[in-house]
Amino acid sequence: MTSVIEALCPQRAVRWHPPSYDIRIETLPIPEIEHPDDAIIKIQLAGLCGSDLHVYRGTARLTEPCIMGHEFIGEVVALGTSFHSSSTGRPHLYSTLHVGDKVVSPFTVSCGECHFCRVGFTCRCVESCLFGTPLTPGGQAQYVRVRRAGGTLYSLQDIPDGSLLADSSLLLLCDILPTGVFAAFQALSHAKTLPFTTRQPYPLSASPPQIGDVSFLPFCEEDKLLTMAVIGLGPVGVCTCIALLDMLVTRKLKFNVIAIDPNEARRAKMASIYSIIGGDQQFGEFQVADTSDVKELVAHLTKGVGCNAVLEVVGNTSALRLAYELVRPFGCINSVGVHSDHAVPYKGVELYDKNVSLDFGRCPVRAMFPMALELLLKRQDVLGSVGGETSLVEKIASFDDAVQIYDDFDKGKCGKVLFDPFK
């Protein structure tokens, strides 16, 4: 451990106590290197995420206190002995990361070396564990220990035009922006969506070139139109909309996108953001809708057929049920919301009779960093500001305000908040 850390006083941290709704600001020991692959990070900013509410409300069923937070950026202040310039055969950070480097972390640990990491499914690493739990203390502290740091961390040293990125926007890389990009990418890459992006009928749309079936008639204009819905306009839902619109416009696809939330303030923010990012694009239409009238809107837009894909970013059964009611036959539901142990609200016969594909699960953030970073650089107009009408981040707060902020966030009285641990 470096002398710089040893000379410091114990750190302050946001700590949750079971069974629920008990947040305390406590003085705790600064973490130390425990394994050669560890890194100690001095936190510059830490985020409050909707997923933190599962712990806060007690629905995560944790029985031990824990330091909260799975979103953080900061500076490397100590490294284990695995980090040296002659390291070979391991993730490149083991040979290139140095004390003083600025880094961002995904919300889960990933070794970078197992089968799942090698193929890009980093969220299912064999050593995966979530920050902000008793096993892996989180980033709402002044310092955090990162296990398997060479496979987990992403160095910000060599980002092209990195100086143009606000620290508050870099924090979005930890979770919500890659998750939004992941949701949009999954939906647009799905085999049942490809006919509308390739203009080739299924299954030719997902196959190598082959002789076509002459019984297929040419596509009509309505066959070229993608109708997609995003359920939930919290921070992840907003990122999903931004990513989805960027992909659709970049590919010059015809589209209708409907952004759905029962909260009027969230709908208003999404509409304001679209007024900036929508520009003068000519490829499609974007609308925000309340849950109470969205079924009628979708029926009108699609002549009763339904959405090609529904992206569910809430993580509850009512949102999943609405997704089913909006999706068309041979459509797909892509859910990236964090779910509890409630049963999925569909009968097998419903899924069978509609040929619905379900895509569930956690975003492989570490693998999605390059795509998310590209969008972050492009959309600093809405992702790089703090506190404005169209800002995704509402404010940067002190730990002194954490108890009230958690309560407000839980009750929907505030949006995305970041903590400065040294404020």
N, C-alpha and C positions, 0 to 999 in steps of 0.2 A: 504494500500500500504506500502511495506516495506521501511525502512529508506534508504536502499541501492539505491532503485530507486529514491526516493525523492531527494537524494543528487546529482543525475546525471544531466548533462546539457541536453537540448532537443536533440532528436535523429536526425540522418541523414537518409534519405529515398529516394528511386527511385520513382518518382511520374510522372504519365502520365497526360497530359492535352488534352482535346478535341479541335478540332475534331479528329486529327490523327497525328502520327509521331512526337509528342512533348513530349520528356522525359526530366525531370529536376531533379537535385539532390537538395533536399530541407531540411531545418531544420524545424522539426515539433515537437509537444508535444509527449512525451512518453505516450503510451496508459495506461489506468488505469482499475482496476477491476470495472465493471459496474453491474455485476450480480453474485450471489453466485456460479454459475457454471463456472465462467471465470478462465482463467489462463493467466498470462503474461509470455512470453517466450523471453529470450535474444538470439538473432539469432547468430548462429555460422557460418552457411552457408545457402545461398539461391540460388535457381536455376533459370536459364532462360530457358523457355520451349517454344516449337513451338506454344502452345496454347496462350501464352502471345502476340503473333503477332496479334491475332484477336482484342485485345484491342489496341495495338500499331498502327495498320493500320486503326482503326476506324470502322471495320466491326462488332464489338460487339455492336455498336450503343449506347455507353455510353455517357452521356451528362455532367457528373461531373468528376473532377479530382479524381484520386485514386492512392494509393500506390500499386505498381505492385508486382506480384509474388505469386505463389501458391505452391511453393516447399520450405520447410525450415526445418532445424533441429536446436535444441538449448537447452538451460538450463532453467528450471522453476525458475523464480525469485519472483513470487507472485501467490497466490491461493485465490479463493473466499471461503466463509465460508462453502460451501457444501463439501469441502474436509476435512475429519477428520476420524480418525481410527474407529469410531463407525458407519460410514455410512453403511446402509444395504438396500437391495432391489434395488440397483442402479448399474450401471457399476462399476467394481471393482476398477478402478482408483480413484474413489471418496474416497476410504478408504486406498489406498496404495500410491498415488502420493504425493511427498514432494518437497518443495523448494530445489533446487540443483540437482534434477533429470534431466537426459538427455532424450529428447523426439524427436520423429519424428511425423510430422503431415501429414495426407492425404490432398489432395487439396481441399476437401470440408468438411464443418462442418457436423457432424452426432451425433445425441443425444444418440444413443445406446439403446434407450428405446422404440421407436415406432414400429409398425408392420414391416415396411420395414427393420429397423435395426435388429430386432429380428430374421428375416429369412435370413439375410445376404445381403440384397439389400441396403447397406448403402449409396450408392450414391443417392438414392431416398428417403432418410430420409425426414420426413415431415418438418423438420427444415433445410434442406440442403441449403447451400449457398456457393458460390465459393470464395475462398480467391483471393485477387487481384482485387476487385471491390469496388465501392463506399460504398456499404453496409458492406462489410467485407474486410477492408484494408489488404494488402498482406504482404508477408514475406521479400520483398526486402527492409528491414529496419533494424534498430538495435534492435527493440523490436516489438512484435506483440501481440495483444490480441486474444486469442482463445476462442470462445464461445462454450458452451456445452463441455468443455474440457475433462471431464471424459469419454465421449463417442467418442470423436474425436481423442485425442492424443494416441500415442503408446509409452509406456515407454521402453527405451533401457537398463534399469538397469539389467534386468535378462536374457538377450540374452545369450544362451550358446556360448562360444567362442567369445563373443562380442568384446573382445580386439583385435581379428584378423581382424576386419572390419575397413577399412579406413572411416573417416568421409565423404569423397567425395562420397563413395559408399552408405553410409547410406542415403544421400540426394536422391539417386535414388529411395528409397522406397516411397517417397512422391507421385509419379505419374508414371514415365515412366517404371520402372521395374514391378510394379504390373499390369500396363496396358498391357505390353507385355505378362506377364504370363496369364492374363485374356483372351487376344485374343487367345493364344494357347490353353488354357484350354477349352474355349468355342467351338473352332473348333473341338478338339479331343473328346469332350463330346457330340457333336451333334448326334441326332438319325440317320442322314444320313451318318455320319462317322463311327458309331459303327460297321457296318458289316466288316469294314476293320481292326478294332482293336480287335473285338471278334471272327472273322472268322465264324460268323453266319449270314445267310441271313436275310435281313429285312423282317418282323419286329421282328423276333425271337431274333435278336441281342439286342433289347431294352426291351425284355419281360422276365418275370420269366420263368424258365425251363418248357417246355411243349413238347408234342409229335410233332416231326418234320414232315414236308410235304415231303413225299418220292419223289415228283416230282422234288425237287431241286437236281441238280447234285452237286457233291463236288466242292469246290473252286479250280480253277486253280491258278497257281502262280501269274498271272497278277491280279487276284481278291484279292490277299493279299497285293498288293502294294498301298500305300497311296501317292498320288501326291498333294502337297500343295504349294501354292504361297503366298508370302508376298509382298505386294505392298507398297513401301516407306521404305527407309533405313536411315531416320533420327534417332535420339536417340531412339524413341519408336519402330521403325521398327527393329533396331539392337537388342533391348531387346526382341522383339517378336521372332526373329530368334533364339536367344540364348535359350529362354524358350522352343520354339517348338522343337528344336533339342534335348534339354535335355529330354523332355518328350518322344519323339520318341525313343531315344536310351535307356532310362531307361526301357521302356516297350518292348524293342527288336522288334520294328515294322519295316517292310520294307518300305522304303520311297524314294521319290524324293522331295526335297524342292528347290524351285526357288525363290531367293530374287531379287526384281525388283526395279530399280530406274533409272531415266534419268541422274542423276548426277554421272559423272565418279569417282570423289573423294569419294563419298559415297559408290559406288560399290567396290572401291579398299579397303576402310577401312573394309567393311564387309568381303571381301575375306581374308584380313589379320587376322581378328578376328577368322574366321573359321579355319585358319591354326593352331591356338592354341587350340581351343575348339573341333575341329574335331577329333583329335587324330588318333587312328587306328581303329575307329569303323567300323564294317562290315555290318551295317544294311541298309545303304542307300547312296544316293548321294545328294550333295548340290552344287548349282550353282548360280552365280549372273548373272543378265541379264539386258540389257537396255530395256526400254519400246518399242523401235522400232523393236526389233526382238524376243520378248518373245513369241508372239503368235505362231511363227514357231517352237520355241524350245518346247513349251508345246505340240503342235501337234505331234512333233517327239517323245517326251518321252511317250506320252499316246496313240499313234496310232490314233490320231484325236479325242479322247474321251474328254479330258479336265481334269481340276483339280477337285479333290474331294472337296476341300475347298480353298477359297481365303480369305486371311486376309488383309483387307484394312486399313492402318494406316495413310493415308494422310489427308483425309477429304475434298476431292473435287470431282466434278462430273466426271472429266476425269478418275480419279482412279476408281471410282465406275463403269464406263462404261467398262474399261479394265477388271475389276473383272468379270463382266458378260460375257465378250467375252472369258475369260479363264476358267470359271467354266463349269463343265460337267453337263449333265442332271442328276437331282436328287442330285445336289451338294448344297453347302451352301456358302454364302458370309457373312463374319463376319467383320463388320466395327466398329473400335474403334476410327477412326479419328474424330476430332471436325468439324462438318459441319455447313455451313451457311444456309440461308433460300432458297437456290437454290433447285429446284425440283429434286427428284431422277430421274436419266436418264434412266428409264426403262418404257416400256409400259406394261400394265397388261397382254396382250397376250404373250409378251416375257417371262415373269415370269411363266405364266401358261404353256406355251408350253415346258418349260425346267424343270418344277418342282423345281424351285430354291427357297431356303429358305434364307431370309434376316435376319441378326442379327445385330442390331445397338445399339450404345449408350455408355454412360460413364461407366468407370470401377468403381466398388465398392471397392475402394482402401483399406478402413479400414478392410473389410472382407478378402481381398487378402493378407494382410501383412504376415501371416504365410507361405504361399506358396512362396511368393516373397523373404522372408528372407532366406528360405531354399536354394533357388537358389543363393542368394547373397553370402552366406557362401561358397557355392560350387564353385563359379566362380569369386573369387577375382582376378584370373589371368588376367581377362579383365575388370572386373567391379571395381576393387580396385585401379587402377593406374590413373595417371593424366598426360596428355601431350604426351603420347607415340603414336606410330603408330597404336597400337591396343587398345588404351585407349578410353573408351566411353566419358569421361570428357576431354575436350581439355585444359582448364586452369581454374585457380581460380583468379579472378580479383577484383579490388577495385571498389567501387561506382564511383570513379573519372573517370573511363573508361566506365561507363554504357551507356552514350549517343552514343559513337562510337560503342560499342559492339551491342547495339540494331540495329543500322544501318547495321552493318556487318552481323548480324544474319538474318535480314530481307532479305538481298541480297544474302544469301547463302555463305557468305565469311568465316564463322566460324561455328563450331559445338556447342556441349554442353558446356556452360560456367556457372561456379558457382561464386557467389559473397561472399566475406568475408566482412561483413559490418564494421568491425573495422580495416581493412587493410589500 
